[in-house]
C-alpha cells in the first residue's frame, strides 16, 4: 500500500499564501501610450464605447461623457459633453444596459481623477489602477478661458496631441513569466510547478528590446512532425531598433528536435492609431474600430463579458465540467452592408492542455516510437482532421438568420506561454440582422481567451515590407542564412535542448505619419523526444479513436489531479 505523506495544514496554507503574495507583488503590468494627432480623431471617436476619455485644459481636467465629430463655421470640430473630473461622477445607465453600441461601457461606475500622468513610469498596479489602460487624454494647444461643464464645441485644430492608453500585454506577460520563473519558482502554485516542469510545445522566440532578449511567444504550435508543418506570423511588439537593426532569437529549450524551413521579418505599414495583423490564412488585416461584445456567456450561462472586454489577462478558460461542449457565445452589434468583418482575439492555449498531451503520450509506454512512425505515415489532411476531431483548434461558428450555427473558421493552436493577438476574417454575407452571434468552442481547459472584439473596417492604406536579413548564426557561431532563406525544404535544425539561432535584420523605418507592426514570418515543425517505459495501455488508447474523447479525458484527468490532495483534520494528505 502506498504510504501517504502529510504536511501540517497551517504550514501548507502559510506557504501557499506567501507564494501567492510574492507572485502578485512581482507580477508586472505595463501600459503603452499611442500619441495621436487631430487626423486620428474619427477613429478615436468611434472607440469611445471602450474608453474613458479626458480633456486637459491647462491644469483643469474634465471627464468626457460623450463626444462626436461636428462642423463649426465650416471647420471640423468635436462636440463634447464634459464634467469636472476631480470629483466622482456617476452616469445613469440606459434602461437596457449595453442596448446599443453607443452605450459607454463605463456608464454605471464612478470615474475619478485619471491615473495616467505623462512622463511617469509605464508600469502600473493592475489592482488599484486597472482603469488606466482604458484612458484617452485630449491635450489642447493652449488653455481655453471660460471652459465649463456641459456641451462644448472644440475645433479639431485645437488639439496638439491625443494620448490613447492600452495594456502592453506582451511586455506584461513576458516580464511576469521571466520574473516568476527566475525568482520565485519555488513559490509557484502546485499546478503551475507541475505544468511548467512538463512543458513541451514548440520553438520559443525572443525579441531584443534594447537591453535583453525577452520571450515574445511560440511559433507554429501543434506542428508536431513534418506532415503538420505550417507557416506562422508571430507579432513582435517587443522588438526594438538597436544600432539600425532588429535582433531576435529562435531557441530550443525543450526535449524536442526543431526544424525551421525559413524565417524572415515582415512589417505591415498602416495608419497611425490602427492595428494590423496577419490572419489565419496569412493575409494582412487592418483593425481600426474594434467593438467589444454587448453580451458574452459560457455554455452554462456564466456572464463572461467583463472577462473578455479588455486585454487584461483576466481570462475565460473553457473550464465548465458539466458542460456538454465548452463554449463562449458572443453577441455584437452588426454593421449591415460592411464589406469586411474580422473577429479579433487575444488568447493562448492553457498550460493544462500542454500537460494533458504529455499525459496522453505516456500511455504508449515503450511503444511511443512506433506510434510516432504511424503518425508520420499519415497524410497532412488526416493529421489535421485528427486534431479537429479532438477539438484542439478554437472553432468559430456564426448563428445564421435561420437560427443554425454554421462553421466560420478555426484558430490554430497558439502555445501556452504568451498571449497572442489573432484575427479571423468572417464572411459578411453570413452576418444578418442588427446583432451578430458568434460561438467559440474547444475542449475542456484547452484554451483561454483574454479579449474578444469584432471589426468592420476596410483594409485600406496597408503595405507589406520585408526587412533585409543581415545575419543568422547558431549557438556555435555558424551561419544559418542559407537554411533560413527560402521555403525550399532546407532546414535549420535545432536538435538538442539549448540550441538557438540569433538573427539580425536591417531596420527600415516607416514613412512619417504611418505606423509599422513587425512579425516573424516562419515555417517549420518539431518532434518531441520521449523515452517512455512500460507496456502500452491499449484499452485506454483505443478510447482516443473516438472524436472529442480528449475533452472527456481532460475532465477526468483534472478531477483526479485536484483529488490528489485532500485535507483531513489539520493535515494536508498528498497521495
C-alpha positions in Angstrom: 0.0 0.0 0.0 1.4 3.4 -1.0 2.3 5.5 2.0 0.7 8.9 2.3 2.8 11.9 3.1 1.4 14.5 5.5 2.2 18.2 5.8 0.8 20.4 8.7 -2.1 22.3 7.3 -1.2 25.6 8.8 2.3 25.4 7.3 0.9 24.4 3.9 -1.6 27.3 3.9 1.1 29.8 5.1 3.5 28.7 2.3 0.6 29.0 -0.2 -0.4 32.5 0.9 3.3 33.6 1.0 3.8 32.3 -2.5 0.6 34.0 -3.7 1.6 37.3 -2.1 5.0 37.3 -3.7 3.6 36.3 -7.1 1.2 39.2 -7.1 3.8 41.5 -5.8 6.2 40.8 -8.6 3.6 40.3 -11.3 4.3 43.1 -13.7 1.7 45.1 -15.5 2.7 47.7 -18.1 0.7 50.1 -20.3 1.7 51.7 -23.6 0.9 55.2 -24.9 -0.1 55.8 -28.6 0.4 59.5 -29.4 -2.2 60.6 -31.9 -2.9 63.8 -33.7 -6.1 65.5 -34.9 -6.2 63.5 -38.1 -7.0 60.4 -36.0 -10.0 62.0 -34.3 -12.6 59.9 -36.3 -11.0 56.6 -35.2 -10.8 57.7 -31.6 -14.4 59.0 -31.5 -15.5 55.6 -32.9 -13.7 53.8 -29.9 -15.4 55.9 -27.2 -17.6 52.9 -26.1 -14.4 51.1 -25.0 -12.5 54.0 -23.4 -12.7 56.6 -20.5 -11.8 60.0 -22.1 -10.5 63.1 -20.5 -10.0 66.7 -21.8 -7.0 68.6 -20.4 -7.4 72.4 -20.4 -4.3 73.7 -18.7 -4.3 72.3 -15.1 -8.1 71.6 -15.3 -9.2 68.0 -16.2 -12.7 67.2 -17.5 -14.3 63.8 -17.9 -15.8 63.5 -21.4 -19.2 61.8 -21.1 -19.7 61.6 -24.8 -18.3 63.1 -28.0 -18.9 63.2 -31.7 -17.5 64.8 -34.8 -19.2 68.0 -35.8 -18.6 71.1 -38.0 -18.5 74.7 -36.8 -18.0 77.7 -39.1 -17.0 75.4 -42.0 -14.3 73.7 -39.9 -14.1 70.2 -38.5 -14.7 70.2 -34.8 -15.6 67.9 -31.9 -18.7 68.2 -29.8 -18.0 67.1 -26.2 -20.3 66.7 -23.1 -17.8 67.3 -20.2 -18.0 67.2 -16.4 -15.3 68.1 -13.9 -13.1 65.1 -13.2 -11.7 65.9 -9.8 -14.9 64.5 -8.1 -16.6 61.1 -8.5 -19.1 61.1 -11.3 -21.9 58.6 -11.7 -23.6 58.3 -15.1 -27.0 56.7 -15.1 -27.3 53.5 -17.1 -29.7 53.2 -20.0 -33.0 51.3 -19.5 -31.4 48.3 -21.2 -27.7 48.2 -20.3 -25.5 47.9 -23.4 -28.6 48.2 -25.5 -26.7 49.9 -28.3 -23.1 50.1 -29.4 -23.1 53.8 -28.4 -23.6 53.0 -24.7 -20.3 53.6 -22.8 -19.0 50.5 -21.1 -18.3 52.6 -18.0 -21.7 54.2 -17.6 -22.5 52.5 -14.2 -19.2 53.1 -12.4 -17.6 56.1 -10.7 -14.8 57.9 -12.6 -12.2 59.7 -10.5 -9.1 61.7 -11.5 -7.2 59.9 -14.2 -4.3 57.6 -13.2 -2.1 58.4 -16.2 0.5 61.1 -15.8 2.7 61.9 -18.9 6.3 61.1 -18.2 5.7 58.7 -15.4 6.6 55.0 -15.4 4.8 52.8 -17.7 4.3 50.2 -15.0 1.0 50.3 -13.1 -0.8 48.5 -10.3 -3.3 46.2 -12.0 -5.4 46.0 -8.8 -5.6 49.7 -7.9 -5.1 51.3 -11.3 -6.9 48.9 -13.6 -8.7 51.8 -15.4 -5.5 53.4 -16.7 -5.4 51.0 -19.7 -8.8 52.4 -20.9 -7.9 56.1 -20.7 -7.7 58.6 -23.6 -6.4 62.1 -22.9 -7.0 65.1 -25.2 -4.5 67.9 -24.9 -5.2 71.5 -26.2 -2.7 73.7 -28.0 -3.4 76.4 -25.4 -5.8 76.7 -22.4 -9.3 77.9 -23.4 -10.7 80.5 -21.0 -14.2 80.1 -19.7 -14.4 76.4 -20.4 -17.1 74.9 -18.2 -19.0 71.6 -17.7 -21.7 71.0 -20.4 -21.6 70.5 -24.1 -18.7 72.3 -25.8 -17.5 72.6 -29.4 -13.8 72.5 -29.9 -12.1 72.9 -33.3 -10.1 69.8 -34.4 -7.1 72.1 -34.9 -7.1 72.9 -31.2 -5.7 69.5 -30.2 -2.0 69.1 -30.4 -1.9 65.5 -29.0 -4.2 62.8 -28.1 -2.8 60.0 -25.8 -4.5 56.6 -26.1 -3.5 54.3 -23.3 -3.7 50.5 -23.6 -2.2 47.5 -21.8 1.2 46.4 -23.1 0.1 42.8 -22.8 3.2 41.3 -24.5 5.7 43.0 -22.1 3.5 42.4 -19.1 3.3 38.7 -19.8 6.9 38.3 -20.7 8.3 40.2 -17.7 5.9 38.4 -15.3 6.8 35.0 -16.7 10.5 35.6 -16.6 10.5 37.2 -13.2 8.3 34.4 -11.7 10.4 31.6 -13.2 13.7 33.3 -12.4 13.0 34.5 -8.9 10.1 32.6 -7.3 9.9 29.2 -9.0 9.9 27.6 -5.5 6.8 29.6 -4.6 4.8 28.7 -7.7 1.4 27.2 -7.1 1.3 23.4 -7.2 -0.4 23.2 -10.5 2.0 25.7 -12.1 5.0 23.8 -10.9 3.8 20.5 -12.4 2.7 22.1 -15.7 5.8 24.2 -16.3 8.1 21.3 -15.5 6.4 19.2 -18.1 6.2 21.9 -20.7 6.8 20.8 -24.3 5.2 22.6 -27.2 7.2 24.4 -29.9 10.2 26.8 -30.6 10.4 29.9 -28.4 11.1 33.2 -30.0 12.8 36.1 -28.1 12.9 39.7 -29.1 15.8 42.0 -28.2 14.3 45.1 -26.6 17.5 47.1 -26.4 18.7 45.6 -23.2 18.0 41.9 -23.3 16.2 39.1 -25.1 12.6 38.9 -23.9 10.3 36.0 -24.6 7.9 37.0 -27.3 5.9 33.8 -28.0 5.9 30.4 -29.7 5.7 29.5 -33.3 3.6 27.0 -35.3 2.3 25.4 -32.1 0.9 21.9 -32.8 3.0 21.3 -35.9 4.3 18.0 -34.5 6.1 16.0 -37.2 6.7 17.1 -40.8 3.2 16.3 -42.1 1.9 19.1 -39.9 4.5 21.7 -40.9 2.9 25.1 -41.3 3.7 28.8 -41.7 3.2 31.3 -39.0 3.2 35.1 -38.5 4.2 35.9 -34.9 3.6 39.5 -33.8 6.8 41.0 -32.4 5.7 44.2 -30.4 8.7 44.0 -28.1 11.3 44.2 -30.9 13.2 47.5 -30.8 15.7 49.1 -33.1 19.3 48.8 -31.9 22.1 50.4 -33.9 19.9 50.4 -37.0 18.8 46.7 -36.8 16.4 44.3 -35.2 17.6 41.2 -33.4 15.7 38.1 -32.4 16.4 34.6 -31.2 14.8 31.2 -32.1 15.5 28.7 -29.3 15.1 25.1 -28.4 14.7 24.9 -24.7 12.6 21.7 -24.5 13.0 18.0 -25.1 12.4 18.1 -28.8 14.0 18.5 -32.2 13.1 21.6 -34.1 13.2 22.2 -37.9 12.8 25.7 -39.3 12.2 25.8 -43.1 12.5 29.6 -43.4 12.4 32.8 -41.3 12.1 36.4 -42.2 11.0 39.7 -40.6 7.9 41.2 -42.1 6.2 44.5 -41.5 2.7 45.8 -42.1 2.7 49.6 -42.5 -0.7 51.1 -41.7 -2.3 54.4 -40.5 -1.4 55.6 -37.0 -3.9 54.8 -34.4 -4.9 51.4 -36.0 -3.7 47.9 -35.6 -2.6 45.4 -38.2 -2.4 41.6 -38.0 -1.9 38.7 -40.4 -5.0 36.5 -40.2 -5.0 32.7 -40.0 -4.6 32.5 -43.8 -1.6 34.7 -43.9 -3.5 37.8 -45.3 -3.0 41.2 -43.7 -6.0 42.7 -41.9 -6.5 46.3 -40.6 -8.2 46.8 -37.2 -9.3 50.4 -36.7 -12.7 50.2 -34.9 -12.8 47.1 -32.7 -16.2 46.7 -30.9 -16.4 44.6 -27.7 -19.3 42.2 -27.3 -22.6 43.5 -26.0 -23.1 40.1 -24.4 -20.9 37.1 -23.7 -22.0 33.9 -21.9 -20.5 30.5 -21.3 -22.2 27.2 -22.2 -23.7 27.1 -18.7 -24.8 30.8 -18.7 -21.8 32.4 -16.9 -21.5 36.1 -17.7 -18.1 36.4 -19.5 -18.4 40.0 -20.7 -16.1 41.6 -18.1 -13.5 38.8 -18.7 -13.3 39.4 -22.4 -14.0 43.2 -22.7 -10.3 44.3 -22.5 -6.9 42.8 -22.7 -6.1 42.5 -19.0 -5.1 38.8 -18.7 -8.4 38.1 -16.8 -9.4 35.2 -19.0 -12.1 32.6 -19.6 -10.6 29.1 -19.7 -13.5 27.0 -21.0 -13.5 25.2 -17.7 -17.1 24.1 -17.0 -17.0 20.4 -16.0 -20.8 19.9 -16.5 -20.9 21.5 -20.0 -21.5 19.0 -22.9 -19.4 21.3 -25.0 -17.3 24.1 -23.6 -18.1 27.3 -25.4 -18.4 31.1 -25.3 -21.3 32.7 -27.1 -20.7 36.4 -28.0 -23.2 39.0 -29.3 -22.0 42.1 -31.2 -23.8 45.0 -32.9 -23.8 44.4 -36.6 -23.0 46.8 -39.4 -25.1 45.6 -42.3 -23.6 46.4 -45.7 -20.0 46.3 -44.4 -17.5 44.8 -46.9 -15.3 43.3 -44.2 -15.8 41.6 -40.9 -13.0 40.4 -38.6 -13.0 38.5 -35.3 -10.2 39.7 -33.1 -8.9 37.6 -30.2 -6.2 37.8 -27.6 -5.8 34.2 -26.4 -3.5 31.3 -25.9 -3.6 27.6 -25.1 -3.5 26.7 -21.4 -0.6 25.1 -19.6 -3.0 22.4 -18.6 -3.6 21.4 -22.2 0.1 21.1 -22.8 0.4 18.9 -19.7 -2.6 16.9 -20.8 -1.0 15.9 -24.1 2.0 14.7 -22.2 -0.2 12.5 -20.1 -1.7 11.1 -23.3 1.7 10.3 -24.7 2.9 8.4 -21.6 0.1 5.8 -22.2 2.1 4.5 -25.2 5.0 3.4 -22.9 7.8 1.7 -24.9 5.6 1.7 -28.0 5.8 5.5 -28.3 8.4 5.5 -31.2 6.2 3.1 -33.1 3.2 5.4 -32.7 5.2 8.3 -33.9 6.1 6.3 -37.1 2.4 5.7 -37.6 1.7 9.4 -37.3 4.5 10.2 -39.8 3.0 7.9 -42.4 -0.4 9.7 -42.4 -1.3 12.5 -44.8 -1.4 16.1 -43.8 -5.1 16.1 -44.3 -5.5 13.1 -42.0 -3.4 14.6 -39.2 -5.2 18.0 -39.4 -8.6 16.3 -39.3 -7.5 14.3 -36.3 -6.7 17.5 -34.4 -10.0 19.0 -35.4 -11.9 15.8 -34.3 -10.3 16.2 -30.8 -11.2 19.9 -30.5 -7.6 21.1 -30.4 -8.1 24.3 -32.5 -10.5 27.0 -31.4 -13.6 26.6 -33.6 -15.7 29.6 -34.6 -19.4 29.4 -35.5 -21.9 32.1 -36.7 -25.6 32.0 -36.0 -27.4 32.4 -39.3 -30.8 34.0 -39.9 -32.5 30.6 -39.8 -31.1 30.0 -36.2 -28.5 27.5 -37.2 -24.8 27.6 -36.1 -22.6 27.5 -39.2 -18.8 27.0 -39.2 -16.9 30.2 -39.8 -13.3 29.1 -39.3 -10.7 28.0 -36.7 -7.8 29.5 -34.8 -4.8 27.2 -34.9 -3.0 26.3 -31.6 -1.1 29.3 -30.2 1.1 27.8 -27.5 0.6 28.2 -23.7 3.4 30.7 -22.6 2.5 34.0 -24.1 -0.8 35.8 -25.0 -1.2 36.3 -28.7 -3.3 38.7 -30.9 -5.1 36.8 -33.6 -7.7 37.7 -36.3 -10.1 35.6 -38.3 -11.9 37.1 -41.4 -15.6 36.5 -41.4 -17.9 36.3 -44.4 -20.1 39.4 -44.2 -22.9 37.6 -46.1 -23.3 35.3 -43.0 -23.9 38.4 -40.8 -27.6 39.3 -40.9 -29.7 41.4 -38.7 -28.9 44.0 -36.1 -26.9 41.6 -33.9 -24.1 39.1 -34.8 -23.9 36.0 -32.7 -20.6 34.1 -32.6 -19.7 31.0 -30.7 -16.2 29.8 -29.8 -15.9 26.1 -29.0 -13.0 23.9 -27.8 -12.2 21.1 -25.3 -12.2 21.4 -21.6 -9.4 23.8 -20.5 -7.7 23.7 -23.9 -7.8 27.5 -24.5 -8.1 30.7 -22.5 -9.4 33.9 -24.1 -8.4 37.3 -22.7 -10.1 39.7 -25.2 -12.6 39.4 -28.0 -13.8 42.1 -30.4 -15.3 42.4 -33.9 -14.2 45.0 -36.5 -15.9 46.0 -39.7 -13.3 48.5 -41.1 -12.0 48.3 -44.6 -8.5 47.0 -45.4 -7.0 50.3 -46.7 -3.6 52.1 -46.6 -1.6 49.0 -45.8 1.8 48.0 -47.3 3.9 44.9 -46.7 7.6 45.3 -46.2 10.4 42.7 -45.7 13.3 43.7 -43.5 16.6 42.7 -45.2 18.2 39.8 -43.3 21.8 40.7 -42.2 22.8 37.6 -40.3 21.7 34.3 -38.8 24.1 32.5 -36.5 23.5 29.5 -34.3 24.9 28.9 -30.8 28.3 27.8 -32.3 28.6 30.9 -34.5 27.9 29.0 -37.7 25.9 30.9 -40.3 22.4 29.6 -41.0 21.4 32.2 -43.6 21.1 29.6 -46.4 19.0 27.3 -44.3 16.5 30.1 -43.4 16.5 32.0 -46.7 13.7 30.2 -48.6 10.8 27.8 -48.4 12.8 25.1 -50.0 13.0 22.1 -47.7 16.5 23.1 -46.5 16.0 23.3 -42.7 17.7 25.0 -39.8 18.0 22.0 -37.4 18.0 22.6 -33.7 18.2 19.0 -32.4 19.2 19.5 -28.8 18.0 21.4 -25.8 20.0 24.6 -25.6 20.3 25.1 -29.3 19.5 28.6 -30.6 19.9 30.9 -33.6 20.2 34.7 -33.4 19.0 36.7 -36.4 19.5 40.3 -37.2 17.7 42.5 -39.8 18.2 45.9 -41.2 15.6 48.3 -39.7 13.6 50.1 -42.3 11.6 52.9 -40.6 8.0 53.7 -41.8 7.2 56.9 -43.6 6.2 59.9 -41.4 2.6 59.5 -40.3 2.5 55.7 -40.6 2.8 53.0 -38.0 4.6 49.8 -38.5 3.9 46.4 -37.0 6.6 43.7 -37.1 6.1 39.9 -37.5 8.4 36.9 -37.6 7.3 35.1 -40.7 8.4 31.5 -40.5 7.6 27.9 -41.3 8.5 24.6 -39.8 7.7 21.7 -37.4 9.1 20.0 -34.4 9.4 16.4 -32.9 9.0 15.5 -29.3 11.9 13.4 -27.8 10.5 10.9 -25.4 11.8 7.7 -23.7 8.9 6.0 -22.0 9.0 2.6 -20.4 6.4 0.0 -19.7 3.6 -1.6 -21.7 1.2 0.5 -23.8 -2.2 0.9 -22.2 -4.1 -0.4 -25.2 -7.5 -0.3 -23.7 -7.1 3.4 -22.8 -5.5 4.3 -26.1 -8.4 2.8 -28.0 -10.7 5.4 -26.5 -8.9 8.2 -28.2 -10.1 6.9 -31.6 -13.5 8.4 -30.6 -14.0 12.0 -31.8 -14.0 14.5 -28.9 -12.6 12.0 -26.4 -9.8 14.3 -25.4 -12.4 16.6 -23.9 -13.6 13.9 -21.6 -10.0 12.8 -20.9 -9.2 16.4 -19.8 -12.2 16.5 -17.4 -11.3 13.1 -15.9 -7.6 14.0 -15.5 -8.4 17.3 -13.9 -10.7 15.8 -11.4 -8.0 13.2 -10.5 -5.4 15.9 -10.3 -7.5 18.0 -7.9 -8.3 15.0 -5.7 -4.6 14.1 -5.4 -4.5 16.4 -2.4 -7.1 16.3 0.3 -7.5 17.9 3.7 -8.2 15.9 6.9 -8.2 17.5 10.3 -5.2 19.7 10.5 -3.0 18.0 7.9 -2.7 18.0 4.1 -2.7 14.5 2.7 -0.7 14.1 -0.5 -1.5 10.9 -2.4 
